[in-house]
Amino acid sequence: MKLNLYWAVPLAILFIGPIFSLQFPSTPELTSPRFLFLYGSMLLAACALIVFSLNGRLPLPVWTTSLVMLIVLIGSPMVKMLFEN
């Protein structure tokens, strides 16, 4: 398996998102600006994985990347709600 540069795009999004989210205020609600920015960057990274998988640029099956997207969609708000107190 040849490693190409397309692996770096979702990782860069996941690395840059938390850095830029530090400028936003954080509240314990799901509508917190910091959480929404982090959630958006995770969704963007998952969408990039799905697009690169569909184009054949990443050697991952589409069901794997779709599973990652579902985990992000469902898991992130659940974790936020668990730790909101």
CNS distance restraints for C-alpha pairs under 8 A (distance, minus, plus):
assign (resid   1 and name CA) (resid  59 and name CA) 7.95 0.50 0.50
assign (resid   3 and name CA) (resid   7 and name CA) 7.68 0.50 0.50
assign (resid   5 and name CA) (resid   9 and name CA) 7.50 0.50 0.50
assign (resid   6 and name CA) (resid  10 and name CA) 7.94 0.50 0.50
assign (resid   6 and name CA) (resid  52 and name CA) 7.38 0.50 0.50
assign (resid   6 and name CA) (resid  57 and name CA) 6.89 0.50 0.50
assign (resid   6 and name CA) (resid  58 and name CA) 6.89 0.50 0.50
assign (resid   7 and name CA) (resid  11 and name CA) 6.93 0.50 0.50
assign (resid   7 and name CA) (resid  58 and name CA) 7.28 0.50 0.50
assign (resid   8 and name CA) (resid  12 and name CA) 5.84 0.50 0.50
assign (resid   9 and name CA) (resid  13 and name CA) 6.29 0.50 0.50
assign (resid   9 and name CA) (resid  45 and name CA) 7.64 0.50 0.50
assign (resid   9 and name CA) (resid  48 and name CA) 7.52 0.50 0.50
assign (resid  10 and name CA) (resid  14 and name CA) 6.16 0.50 0.50
assign (resid  10 and name CA) (resid  44 and name CA) 7.88 0.50 0.50
assign (resid  10 and name CA) (resid  45 and name CA) 4.50 0.50 0.50
assign (resid  10 and name CA) (resid  46 and name CA) 7.14 0.50 0.50
assign (resid  10 and name CA) (resid  48 and name CA) 6.24 0.50 0.50
assign (resid  10 and name CA) (resid  49 and name CA) 6.58 0.50 0.50
assign (resid  11 and name CA) (resid  15 and name CA) 6.08 0.50 0.50
assign (resid  11 and name CA) (resid  45 and name CA) 7.40 0.50 0.50
assign (resid  12 and name CA) (resid  16 and name CA) 5.95 0.50 0.50
assign (resid  13 and name CA) (resid  17 and name CA) 5.85 0.50 0.50
assign (resid  13 and name CA) (resid  41 and name CA) 6.40 0.50 0.50
assign (resid  13 and name CA) (resid  42 and name CA) 7.64 0.50 0.50
assign (resid  13 and name CA) (resid  44 and name CA) 7.50 0.50 0.50
assign (resid  13 and name CA) (resid  45 and name CA) 5.85 0.50 0.50
assign (resid  14 and name CA) (resid  18 and name CA) 7.09 0.50 0.50
assign (resid  14 and name CA) (resid  41 and name CA) 6.51 0.50 0.50
assign (resid  14 and name CA) (resid  42 and name CA) 6.32 0.50 0.50
assign (resid  14 and name CA) (resid  45 and name CA) 6.55 0.50 0.50
assign (resid  15 and name CA) (resid  19 and name CA) 7.03 0.50 0.50
assign (resid  16 and name CA) (resid  20 and name CA) 6.33 0.50 0.50
assign (resid  17 and name CA) (resid  21 and name CA) 6.11 0.50 0.50
assign (resid  17 and name CA) (resid  37 and name CA) 7.26 0.50 0.50
assign (resid  17 and name CA) (resid  38 and name CA) 5.99 0.50 0.50
assign (resid  17 and name CA) (resid  41 and name CA) 5.50 0.50 0.50
assign (resid  17 and name CA) (resid  42 and name CA) 7.87 0.50 0.50
assign (resid  18 and name CA) (resid  22 and name CA) 6.59 0.50 0.50
assign (resid  18 and name CA) (resid  38 and name CA) 6.17 0.50 0.50
assign (resid  21 and name CA) (resid  34 and name CA) 5.35 0.50 0.50
assign (resid  21 and name CA) (resid  37 and name CA) 6.05 0.50 0.50
assign (resid  21 and name CA) (resid  38 and name CA) 6.53 0.50 0.50
assign (resid  22 and name CA) (resid  34 and name CA) 7.01 0.50 0.50
assign (resid  23 and name CA) (resid  34 and name CA) 7.93 0.50 0.50
assign (resid  24 and name CA) (resid  33 and name CA) 5.92 0.50 0.50
assign (resid  24 and name CA) (resid  34 and name CA) 5.17 0.50 0.50
assign (resid  25 and name CA) (resid  32 and name CA) 7.24 0.50 0.50
assign (resid  25 and name CA) (resid  33 and name CA) 6.27 0.50 0.50
assign (resid  25 and name CA) (resid  34 and name CA) 6.02 0.50 0.50
assign (resid  26 and name CA) (resid  32 and name CA) 5.53 0.50 0.50
assign (resid  26 and name CA) (resid  33 and name CA) 6.42 0.50 0.50
assign (resid  26 and name CA) (resid  34 and name CA) 5.38 0.50 0.50
assign (resid  26 and name CA) (resid  35 and name CA) 7.16 0.50 0.50
assign (resid  27 and name CA) (resid  31 and name CA) 7.98 0.50 0.50
assign (resid  27 and name CA) (resid  32 and name CA) 5.22 0.50 0.50
assign (resid  27 and name CA) (resid  33 and name CA) 7.96 0.50 0.50
assign (resid  28 and name CA) (resid  32 and name CA) 6.93 0.50 0.50
assign (resid  28 and name CA) (resid  80 and name CA) 7.81 0.50 0.50
assign (resid  28 and name CA) (resid  84 and name CA) 4.70 0.50 0.50
assign (resid  28 and name CA) (resid  85 and name CA) 6.97 0.50 0.50
assign (resid  29 and name CA) (resid  80 and name CA) 7.99 0.50 0.50
assign (resid  29 and name CA) (resid  81 and name CA) 7.69 0.50 0.50
assign (resid  29 and name CA) (resid  84 and name CA) 6.84 0.50 0.50
assign (resid  30 and name CA) (resid  35 and name CA) 6.88 0.50 0.50
assign (resid  30 and name CA) (resid  36 and name CA) 7.52 0.50 0.50
assign (resid  30 and name CA) (resid  77 and name CA) 6.98 0.50 0.50
assign (resid  30 and name CA) (resid  80 and name CA) 7.01 0.50 0.50
assign (resid  30 and name CA) (resid  81 and name CA) 7.35 0.50 0.50
assign (resid  31 and name CA) (resid  35 and name CA) 7.15 0.50 0.50
assign (resid  31 and name CA) (resid  36 and name CA) 6.53 0.50 0.50
assign (resid  32 and name CA) (resid  36 and name CA) 6.13 0.50 0.50
assign (resid  33 and name CA) (resid  37 and name CA) 6.14 0.50 0.50
assign (resid  34 and name CA) (resid  38 and name CA) 6.23 0.50 0.50
assign (resid  35 and name CA) (resid  39 and name CA) 5.88 0.50 0.50
assign (resid  36 and name CA) (resid  40 and name CA) 5.96 0.50 0.50
assign (resid  37 and name CA) (resid  41 and name CA) 6.21 0.50 0.50
assign (resid  38 and name CA) (resid  42 and name CA) 6.20 0.50 0.50
assign (resid  39 and name CA) (resid  43 and name CA) 6.18 0.50 0.50
assign (resid  39 and name CA) (resid  72 and name CA) 7.99 0.50 0.50
assign (resid  39 and name CA) (resid  76 and name CA) 7.14 0.50 0.50
assign (resid  40 and name CA) (resid  44 and name CA) 6.05 0.50 0.50
assign (resid  41 and name CA) (resid  45 and name CA) 6.17 0.50 0.50
assign (resid  42 and name CA) (resid  46 and name CA) 6.19 0.50 0.50
assign (resid  42 and name CA) (resid  72 and name CA) 6.89 0.50 0.50
assign (resid  43 and name CA) (resid  47 and name CA) 6.04 0.50 0.50
assign (resid  43 and name CA) (resid  69 and name CA) 6.97 0.50 0.50
assign (resid  43 and name CA) (resid  72 and name CA) 6.86 0.50 0.50
assign (resid  43 and name CA) (resid  73 and name CA) 7.42 0.50 0.50
assign (resid  44 and name CA) (resid  48 and name CA) 6.14 0.50 0.50
assign (resid  45 and name CA) (resid  49 and name CA) 6.30 0.50 0.50
assign (resid  46 and name CA) (resid  50 and name CA) 6.33 0.50 0.50
assign (resid  46 and name CA) (resid  65 and name CA) 7.07 0.50 0.50
assign (resid  46 and name CA) (resid  68 and name CA) 6.66 0.50 0.50
assign (resid  46 and name CA) (resid  69 and name CA) 5.33 0.50 0.50
assign (resid  46 and name CA) (resid  72 and name CA) 7.81 0.50 0.50
assign (resid  47 and name CA) (resid  51 and name CA) 6.14 0.50 0.50
assign (resid  47 and name CA) (resid  69 and name CA) 7.27 0.50 0.50
assign (resid  48 and name CA) (resid  52 and name CA) 6.06 0.50 0.50
assign (resid  49 and name CA) (resid  53 and name CA) 6.00 0.50 0.50
assign (resid  49 and name CA) (resid  58 and name CA) 7.89 0.50 0.50
assign (resid  49 and name CA) (resid  65 and name CA) 6.12 0.50 0.50
assign (resid  50 and name CA) (resid  54 and name CA) 6.08 0.50 0.50
assign (resid  50 and name CA) (resid  62 and name CA) 6.53 0.50 0.50
assign (resid  50 and name CA) (resid  65 and name CA) 5.39 0.50 0.50
assign (resid  50 and name CA) (resid  66 and name CA) 6.63 0.50 0.50
assign (resid  51 and name CA) (resid  55 and name CA) 6.14 0.50 0.50
assign (resid  52 and name CA) (resid  56 and name CA) 6.16 0.50 0.50
assign (resid  52 and name CA) (resid  57 and name CA) 5.14 0.50 0.50
assign (resid  52 and name CA) (resid  58 and name CA) 5.64 0.50 0.50
assign (resid  53 and name CA) (resid  57 and name CA) 6.00 0.50 0.50
assign (resid  53 and name CA) (resid  58 and name CA) 5.03 0.50 0.50
assign (resid  53 and name CA) (resid  59 and name CA) 6.72 0.50 0.50
assign (resid  53 and name CA) (resid  60 and name CA) 5.82 0.50 0.50
assign (resid  53 and name CA) (resid  61 and name CA) 6.64 0.50 0.50
assign (resid  53 and name CA) (resid  62 and name CA) 5.93 0.50 0.50
assign (resid  53 and name CA) (resid  65 and name CA) 7.36 0.50 0.50
assign (resid  54 and name CA) (resid  62 and name CA) 6.51 0.50 0.50
assign (resid  60 and name CA) (resid  64 and name CA) 6.75 0.50 0.50
assign (resid  60 and name CA) (resid  65 and name CA) 7.21 0.50 0.50
assign (resid  61 and name CA) (resid  65 and name CA) 6.86 0.50 0.50
assign (resid  62 and name CA) (resid  66 and name CA) 6.08 0.50 0.50
assign (resid  63 and name CA) (resid  67 and name CA) 6.03 0.50 0.50
assign (resid  64 and name CA) (resid  68 and name CA) 6.41 0.50 0.50
assign (resid  65 and name CA) (resid  69 and name CA) 6.33 0.50 0.50
assign (resid  66 and name CA) (resid  70 and name CA) 6.29 0.50 0.50
assign (resid  67 and name CA) (resid  71 and name CA) 6.19 0.50 0.50
assign (resid  68 and name CA) (resid  72 and name CA) 6.26 0.50 0.50
assign (resid  69 and name CA) (resid  73 and name CA) 6.12 0.50 0.50
assign (resid  70 and name CA) (resid  74 and name CA) 6.03 0.50 0.50
assign (resid  70 and name CA) (resid  75 and name CA) 7.87 0.50 0.50
assign (resid  71 and name CA) (resid  75 and name CA) 5.19 0.50 0.50
assign (resid  71 and name CA) (resid  76 and name CA) 7.66 0.50 0.50
assign (resid  72 and name CA) (resid  76 and name CA) 5.59 0.50 0.50
assign (resid  73 and name CA) (resid  77 and name CA) 7.44 0.50 0.50
assign (resid  74 and name CA) (resid  78 and name CA) 6.52 0.50 0.50
assign (resid  75 and name CA) (resid  79 and name CA) 6.12 0.50 0.50
assign (resid  76 and name CA) (resid  80 and name CA) 6.21 0.50 0.50
assign (resid  77 and name CA) (resid  81 and name CA) 6.07 0.50 0.50
assign (resid  78 and name CA) (resid  82 and name CA) 6.17 0.50 0.50
assign (resid  79 and name CA) (resid  83 and name CA) 6.30 0.50 0.50
assign (resid  80 and name CA) (resid  84 and name CA) 5.92 0.50 0.50
